[in-house]
Amino acid sequence: MRSLIFGALAAITLPMAGQAAEGTRIQVTGEIIDTWCYFSGVMGSPDAVVGSAHHTCALWCSAGGIPVGLLAEDGTVYMVLKVGEDDQTAGGDGILKLAAHTVEADGTLYQRDGLNYIVVNEVVSDLDITNQNHDDYGTVPPFSIPDSAKPQGE
């Protein structure tokens, strides 16, 4: 009898557990970030691992499969699951051209277990790298630009 009751409960609850969360349409403006460096602090403060100072490292991390995020103007971070029709976004390579850029995005917000996820339906505008913080921080990490690529005299 007990196994019959547990079986009935499992049949009722399992379909609910597998259902996808319902999304909410949002528009958000923010910077495309490297989530590992931003959250871990491994390369410095959150102010140093964004913008022009961290652009090269953000490219490396994205190409290496580190999840890409969208840091909104209000400080909210969204994990970017997909951009437009690009099936490769989750792997990193699909949005390399947007690393450290400020974008206006139209998308669908999903929230689960306290995390924010966004499927960007459209990048409404790409404002380029607006956070010019390399004068304050140099490049983060300093070795992210090889000596052979630096202008002579640096």
C-alpha positions as CSV (number, residue, x, y, z in Angstrom):
1,M,0.0,0.0,0.0
2,R,2.8,2.4,0.9
3,S,4.5,1.9,-2.5
4,L,1.2,2.6,-4.2
5,I,0.9,5.9,-2.4
6,F,4.5,6.9,-3.1
7,G,4.0,5.9,-6.7
8,A,0.9,8.1,-7.0
9,L,2.7,11.1,-5.4
10,A,5.6,10.7,-7.7
11,A,3.3,10.6,-10.7
12,I,1.7,13.8,-9.6
13,T,4.8,15.8,-8.7
14,L,7.3,14.7,-11.3
15,P,5.6,16.4,-14.3
16,M,5.6,19.6,-12.3
17,A,9.3,19.4,-11.5
18,G,10.2,19.1,-15.1
19,Q,8.1,22.0,-16.3
20,A,10.0,25.1,-17.6
21,A,9.7,28.3,-15.7
22,E,7.5,30.8,-17.4
23,G,9.3,33.9,-18.7
24,T,8.6,37.6,-18.6
25,R,9.4,39.9,-21.5
26,I,11.9,42.6,-20.4
27,Q,14.1,45.3,-21.9
28,V,17.4,45.9,-20.2
29,T,20.5,48.0,-20.8
30,G,23.8,46.8,-19.5
31,E,27.3,45.4,-20.1
32,I,28.1,42.0,-21.4
33,I,30.4,40.5,-18.8
34,D,32.6,37.6,-18.0
35,T,30.8,36.0,-15.1
36,W,33.7,34.0,-13.7
37,C,36.0,37.0,-13.1
38,Y,33.0,39.2,-12.1
39,F,31.8,36.9,-9.3
40,S,35.0,35.1,-8.2
41,G,37.2,38.2,-7.6
42,V,40.1,36.2,-9.1
43,M,41.2,39.2,-11.2
44,G,40.2,42.0,-8.9
45,S,37.2,44.1,-7.8
46,P,34.0,44.1,-9.8
47,D,34.9,47.6,-11.0
48,A,38.2,46.3,-12.6
49,V,36.7,43.3,-14.4
50,V,34.4,45.1,-16.6
51,G,34.7,47.7,-19.5
52,S,37.8,48.3,-21.5
53,A,40.2,47.1,-18.8
54,H,38.8,43.6,-18.9
55,H,37.8,43.3,-22.6
56,T,40.6,40.9,-23.7
57,C,40.2,38.6,-20.8
58,A,36.4,38.6,-21.3
59,L,37.0,37.4,-24.9
60,W,39.2,34.6,-23.6
61,C,36.7,33.5,-21.0
62,S,33.8,33.6,-23.4
63,A,35.7,31.6,-26.0
64,G,36.7,29.1,-23.3
65,G,33.0,28.5,-22.4
66,I,32.7,30.7,-19.3
67,P,29.0,31.8,-19.1
68,V,28.4,35.3,-20.3
69,G,26.3,37.7,-18.2
70,L,24.5,40.9,-18.7
71,L,25.2,43.4,-15.9
72,A,22.3,45.8,-15.9
73,E,22.6,49.5,-15.0
74,D,20.9,48.8,-11.7
75,G,23.5,46.1,-10.8
76,T,21.3,43.1,-11.5
77,V,23.2,40.3,-13.2
78,Y,21.5,38.1,-15.8
79,M,23.0,34.9,-17.1
80,V,22.7,35.0,-20.9
81,L,21.4,31.7,-22.2
82,K,21.0,32.7,-25.8
83,V,21.1,35.7,-28.2
84,G,18.7,35.7,-31.1
85,E,19.0,32.7,-33.3
86,D,22.5,31.9,-32.3
87,D,22.6,28.3,-31.0
88,Q,26.2,28.6,-29.9
89,T,25.7,31.3,-27.2
90,A,25.8,28.9,-24.3
91,G,29.2,27.8,-25.5
92,G,30.6,31.3,-25.5
93,D,31.7,31.9,-29.1
94,G,28.4,33.3,-30.3
95,I,28.7,36.6,-28.6
96,L,32.4,37.3,-28.7
97,K,31.8,40.5,-30.6
98,L,29.8,41.9,-27.7
99,A,32.3,41.2,-24.9
100,A,32.5,44.3,-22.6
101,H,30.0,46.2,-24.8
102,T,27.0,48.0,-23.4
103,V,23.8,46.7,-25.1
104,E,20.1,47.4,-25.1
105,A,18.5,44.0,-25.1
106,D,14.9,42.9,-25.6
107,G,14.5,39.4,-24.1
108,T,12.7,37.0,-21.9
109,L,13.6,36.8,-18.2
110,Y,13.5,33.5,-16.3
111,Q,14.1,33.3,-12.6
112,R,14.8,30.2,-10.7
113,D,16.4,29.4,-7.3
114,G,17.3,33.1,-6.9
115,L,19.1,33.4,-10.2
116,N,18.2,35.6,-13.2
117,Y,18.5,34.2,-16.7
118,I,17.8,36.0,-20.0
119,V,17.2,34.8,-23.5
120,V,18.0,37.8,-25.6
121,N,15.5,37.9,-28.4
122,E,17.2,40.9,-30.0
123,V,20.1,43.2,-29.3
124,V,18.2,46.5,-30.0
125,S,21.4,48.5,-30.0
126,D,25.1,47.9,-29.4
127,L,26.6,50.9,-27.8
128,D,30.2,49.5,-28.0
129,I,32.5,49.6,-25.0
130,T,31.2,52.6,-23.0
131,N,33.0,51.9,-19.7
132,Q,36.5,53.2,-20.6
133,N,38.2,52.1,-17.3
134,H,41.6,51.0,-18.7
135,D,43.1,54.3,-17.7
136,D,42.3,53.5,-14.1
137,Y,43.0,49.8,-14.1
138,G,45.3,49.1,-17.0
139,T,44.5,45.7,-18.5
140,V,43.1,43.1,-16.2
141,P,44.8,40.8,-15.9
142,P,48.0,42.6,-17.0
143,F,49.2,39.6,-19.1
144,S,46.0,39.6,-21.1
145,I,47.6,41.5,-24.0
146,P,50.8,39.8,-25.2
147,D,54.0,41.9,-25.4
148,S,54.1,41.4,-29.1
149,A,50.7,43.1,-29.5
150,K,51.6,46.1,-27.4
151,P,52.8,49.4,-29.0
152,Q,56.6,49.9,-28.7
153,G,57.6,51.6,-25.6
154,E,55.1,50.1,-23.2
